[in-house]
């Protein structure tokens, strides 16, 4: 049995508080391979170097985020096996999984994004590769502080496991030819560049489109655009203009996803490219290709909670006799204003173009990835005053974790405490995003005091007049997460005690002392 793990090397100069993540692949024969992130100037690959930041006066910058992929020497393997580790993948043969991880690490390096010790470092690279490979969120970084790690909310194994490699490095084979040779030398397959590049970039969503053979007039009468078939004339006509092709296909995917006016606008501007579906029973003939299941990310209304799950903030008990809410209330509009709606559509189109490049031009995968990325910032909210069914950017649900899975109970508690401290009795209160919210989240889940992104706290008084309390409300994320972690530790110890045998390391479940965020 083979396994791919995430390891944690402690940084001694931080008192072993901060850690450097790395990927360790152990083969059936006991040999190991590793992936480490670091700076292009050859700093940041070791635990000690990870401490140093380009922002420290007198020290040379690290350059851009880069990666090293190698087969472990005896000493390197010994050191890796001494580090705390957790299994992410396990199986009979994980050579191609590791090869794809190496290809994505190379792709990240080829982006040449600026290295930063607390936000774009080895931990960021490792988490991104695990995320894109369909792995679960690492757990041990709760205990082994790893600056630059992704939020657990960003991991979605069911979704990413269906996608082709993201940001596949064009120089994967040439840069890591020795590793590729060692990975596949015992197979009967040709380990040549062409075969492996194709294998590394395999798209599980790719299936041949069935040709339509109906009369053109009948197709148009059906009135439904065959989006897959419409791509073909676009690609053929602009085969030598990849940027233009990407732009038109991005607009096509936007029209398909958003429908209505966007579909009509696309049809008007690109009428010459359109291919229509056969009418009526032809479309249900059962001849469609068997496409692997992919979570539906193309309907932006389908990924949000139903309206009856939403409970706006209130200091007055509402009781249980609420009027039944229909699923028709779930999604009413995108953005609170026409300007916000336009901004949302523009953002989605930009994400679609980026995703199209990131997945190597595979339009269906790009569409799914772009919608997933859109959902990380936009969604329905139980806290905003715009009302149920309005999709907004940076709501509480996207800005704050929900460790207890209780509808962000700690956020509600902190908001009500803030109102009570000011002597305010509110008929209803709200938490809305502002210009600080997204900027704060991009810097980390919490500030150095463990408080989350800033939001606007407002309320309606008993006369229905709305008042703004502050645009800098912050809930205590660190205490909420720590409380959940300690409760889980107590539960694990209780279960172990009930079972009889003593835990080999009882202290392992005790939460570490709070560490200021970098």
N, C-alpha and C positions, 0 to 999 in steps of 0.2 A: 504494500500500500504506500502510495506517495502522498506528500502533503506540501502545501504552500502556506507559510506562516508570516505574520507580521511580528518582527522582533523589536525590542526596545533597549537601546544602549544608553545607560545612565551617563550624564555629563558630570563628571566628578567636581569640576570647578563651580557647579551650582549647588554643591552639597547633595548631588544625586537627585535633585528635584526635577530638573528638566531632562528630557530624553530625545534621542535621535532614532526615528523609526527606520526600518529597512525590511525588505522582503527576502525571505529565505525559502528556497525550493529544495526539498529533500527527495532524492530519487530512491527507487526501490533498492539500488545497490549501495545506498548509504552516502553517495556523493552529494554535494550541495552546490547550488548556484545562488547568487545574491544580486539584488538591485538596490543601489543607494542613490539618493539625490544629493546634490551639492551645488557649489558655484562653478562657473565656467573657468574661473582662475585657479581651480584646484583647491579651493577651500570649501569647508562645509560637509565633507564626506565622512569625517570622523566625529565622535561625540564632542571632543574638545573644540574642534573648529566650528561646530554648530552654534556654540555660545557666541561667537564673534559676529557682530553685525556691521554692515557697511556704513551704518550711521555712527559708529564709534569714532571719535576724533583721532586722527593719526594713523588709522588703519586703512589699508587699501580695500576698495570694494570687492565683493565676491564676483561681480559680473552678472551673468544671467543664470537662471536655474538650469542645471544640467543633470546628467545621470551617468552612472557607471553600472555595467552589467558584467559579471565575471563568474567563473567557476572558482569555488573556494579552494585555497591552499589548505594544508593541514592546520596551520596556525589560525587562518581566517575562520575555518570551520569550528575549531575549538572555541574561539572567542564568541562566535555567533551562538553556539549552543549553550554558552554560559548566560546569555541574556534572557530576560523574561520574553515569552513568545505566546502567541495564540494562533490556532489553526483557522485559516480562512477557507481553503479548499482541500478536499481529500478525495483520492481516487486511484484507480489502477495505473493510469498513465497521464500525467499532467504536463508533459513536455510541451504540448502545443499551447496549453493555457499559459505557461510561463513564457513561451516565445511571444505570444500576443501581448503579455504584460511588458516584455522587453521592448516590443515595437511601439507601444504607447508611451513608454518612458522616453524612448528616442524622439517620438513626436513632440512630447512636451519640451524636450531640450531644443528641438528645432524651432520652437516658438520664440526662443530667446527672451523670455519674460524676465524682468529684473529680479534678482535674488534678494530676498529680505529675510532676516533671521527669525522674525516672529509672524510672518504672514505668507511667505512664498518660499518655502525651504524644503528640506528632505521629507519632512512629515506631510507637507502639502502634496508633494509628488507621490508618495506612497499611498496616501488615502485616495487620491484621484485615480490612480491605477486600480486599486481595489474596487472603488466605486464603479468605474467603467467596465471592469471585468465581471460585474454582477455579484461581487462579494458583499457580505454584511458589514455593517459598521463595526470597526474594532472596539472591543470593550475595555481592554487594559489601559487605554489612554485616560480613562477615568481615574485610575490609580497612579499611572506613570505619566505625569504631566508632559505633554508633547506640543509645544507651541506651533501654530500653523496648521493644526489638524482641521479637517472638515467637520461641520456639524453633523451629528447622527442623522438629522432630518434629510440630509442630501443623499443618503444611501437608499437605493431602491432595487434590490436584487432581482425581483421579478421582472422589472422593466429593463434594466441594463443587460441582463443575461440574454435578452432577445436581440440586442443591437450588435452590429459589426464593431470592430475596434474603432475607437474614437481617436482622432489625431494620429493616425498610423504614420510612423516615421519613414520618410522616403529613403533614408540612408540606413535603415535598420540592418539590412544584410551586410552592407559594406563596413559599417562601424562595428558590428558585433559578429563578424564572420567566424571567429574562433569559437565563440560560445555556441553559435548555430551548429557548427561542425561537431562539437562535443555533445550537444543535445540530441542530434539525430544520427550520429555515426553508427549506432547499432540497429537502425531501422533498415528495412528493405527499400524505403522510399528514396527517391532522388532528392538530396538536400540542396539542390541548386537554387540559385536566387529566384528564378522565375516561379518555381513550384511553391517555395516558402512564402514569397511575397503574396501570391494569390491565396494561399492557405491562411496567412495571417490576416488578410483583409476579407475573408469570406463573409458574405452577408446572408444571414439566415432568412432575411426578408425577400431576397431576390428570387423571383419565380417568373417564368416566361408568361407574358401577357397573351391571353387567347385572342386570336384575330376575330374581328367582327366581319360578317359577310352579308349583312342586310343592305337593302337599297338605301342610298344616302338620304333620300327624301323621307323614308320611314324612320331612320335614325333621328333626323331633326324633329320629326313630328313627336317623337317620344319626349323631347325637351330636356333630357338629362345628359350632361356632358360626361363622356368617358375620360376621366382625368388621366388615367394611366396611358391610354392610347394617344391622348393629346400631347403628351410629352415627346413622342417620337418625332413629329414634324418640327418641333422646336429644336430638338437636338440635331436633327439632320440639316436644317436650314442654317444653323449657326454653329456648325461643327468646329469652325476655326475661330470662334469667338466665345471662349469658355465663360468669361465674366458676364457677357450679355445673356448667355444660356442660363447661368446660375440666377441672374436677376429675374428673368421671365418665369423660371420654374419656381422661384420663391414666391412670386406673385400668384402663380397657379395654386401653390399649396395654401397660401393665405385665403384665396377665394374658395377653395374646397373646404377648408376648416371653418371659415367664418360664414360662408354662404350668403344668401340674400343679396344685399346691395353689392357686396364685393364680387360675388359670382357674376352678377349682371355687368359690373364694370369691366371685369376681365374678358367676358364674352364680347363686349363692345369693342374693346381695344385690340383683341387678338382673335378676331373672328376667323381669319384665314387658317389658324392652327387647329380649330376645334374639331373634335371627333365625338360623335354622339353614340350613346348606348342603344342597342336594339330595344324595341318596344316590348312591353308587357311580358308574356311568358318566356321570351327569349332570355331575359335577364335572370330568370330563375331556373335555367335549364339544368343546373347541377354540374355544369362543365367547368366551373371556375377552378383554378389551380388550388391545391391544398397548401395554403400558406400557414406557416407556424404561428401559433397564437401569440399575439402581442397585445399588452394592455392598451385600450383605446385612449390615445392621447390627442386625437384630432378634433374632438368635440369639447370645447372649453367649458361647457356647462356640465359635463358628465363627471368631472373630477372633484366637484365640491359637495359639501354635506347637504343633506336635504333640509328644507326650511324648518321642519319640526325638531331639528337637532340644535337650532340656534336659540340662544337665550341671552338677549341683550342685558347689559348691566343694569341693575335696579337695586335700590335700598328698601323697596317695599315688596313684601312677599306677594307673589302673584297667585299662589295656590295651584291646584292641579286641574281646575276647570277651564283650561284654555280652549279656545275655539280650534277645531281641527284645521290644520293647514295642508293644502294640497301640494303635490309635487309641482304644480304649475307655478308656485311661488318660489321655487328653488333658485331660478336664474331669470332675471328680468332684463338687465342691461349691463353692458360693459362700460365701467366708468360712471361717475356721478354726473358728468357733464359731457356735451359733445366734444369738447377739447380733450378731456381725459380719454374718451373713447378713441379719438384719433391718435392720441399718444400711445395707447395700448396696442392699436393695430400696427403703428409704425415700429414699436418695440418688437412685436411678434415677427414682423417681416425681417427686421435686422437679425433676430435670433435664428430665423429660418435660413438666411444666407450664410451665417456663421456655421450653423449645423450642417448645411449642405457641403461646405468645405471640410468640416471636421470628420464627416463619415465618408469622405471620398466620392461625393456625388451621388450617393444612393438616396433618391428622393423620398421614398417611404420612410426610411430610417431617419432622414433629416427632419421630416415632418413630425415624427414621433418625438425626437430629441428636442426640437424647438419648442413643442408644446409642453414637454416636461420642464424645460428651462423657464418657460413663461409662468408655469404654475408655482415656481419657487418664490415668485414675488407678487403674483396677483391671485386673488381669491375672494370668496365670500367671507363675511365677518359677522360675529355676534356682538361686536363692540362699537361699530360705527353708527353715526346718526342717519346715514343715507337710507337705511331701511333694508329689509331682507331682500335678497335677490340682486343686489348691486355688487359687481365684482370690482374691487379696489386694489390699488397697489400698496404693498407693505402693511397689511393689516396685522393686528396682534398675532393672529394664527400663523403668520409667516415670519414674524420677528422674534417670537418667544417660543422656547420649548414647552412641552406639556408633559412633564415627567410622570405625573399621576394619572394622565389620560382622563382628567375630570373637567375638561373644558377650560383649562388654564385657571383653576381655582385660586392659585396663589396670586395671580395677576388681579383677579377680582378683589381678593382680600386686601391687597396693597392699595388698590384704587379707593376702596371704601374707607380704609384707614386714613388715606390722604384727605379725603373729604371730611371725615369726622374730626381730624386734627384741626381743620379750619372752621369747624362749627357749621358745616354746610349740610342741610337736609335736602336731598335731591329727589325729585319725582323719578327721574331717570338720569343715568350718567353714561358717558361715552369715552372711548379711547380711539383717537384717530391718528393716522400717520401724518407726519409733517416733513419738511425738507431735511430734518435731522435724522429721521428714522432709518432710511436706506443707507445713508452715509455711515451711521453708527454701526449698523449690522455688517457692513462691508469690512469694518475694522475688527470684528470679533463679536461673539455672542454676548460678552459682558465687558464692562470697563474694569479698571483696576480694583474697584470695590465690589465687583460681582453683580453690578446692576445692569439690566438690559438696555436695549436701544430706547432713545427718548421718544415719547409719544405726547400728543395733546390730550389732556384731560378736560372734559367739559361736562356740563349737566343742565338739565331743564329744571327750573324751580316749579313750585306748585301752581304757578300761573301760566306755565308753559313757555316762559322766557328762557332762552338759552344763554349760558354764561361760560366763558373760558376760564379755567382755574390756572392752568400752566401748560406750556408747550414743552416742558422738560420732565414729564412724569417718567419714572423708571421703576420697574418691579424688581424684586430681589431674586434673581435667577440662581445665584450661587447657593443661597440657603435652601431654595426649593429642590435643587438637584442634589445637594448634600443630604437633605432630609430623606429623599427617596433612596439614595445610595446606602445610608445608614440603616434604613428600614429593610432594604434588601439583604444587607449583611446580617442583621439580626435574624431574618427569616432563614437564611442559609445555615447559620449556626444552630438555630433551633431544630431545623430538619436533620442536620448532622448529629446533634445530640440525641434526637429521638431515635435515629437509626442505630446508635450505639458507638461506632468508631469515632475517635477524636479527629478533628481536622488536622492535616499535616502542618498547616500554617494558619492557625486561628487568627493571627493578626492580619492576614491577607485581605479580609473583608472589611477591616476598619478603615474608614475614610481618612485620607491624609489631611494634614492641616491645610487650610486654604492657602493657595499660592496666588499672589497678584498676577493678573493677566499681563502678558507681555505688551 
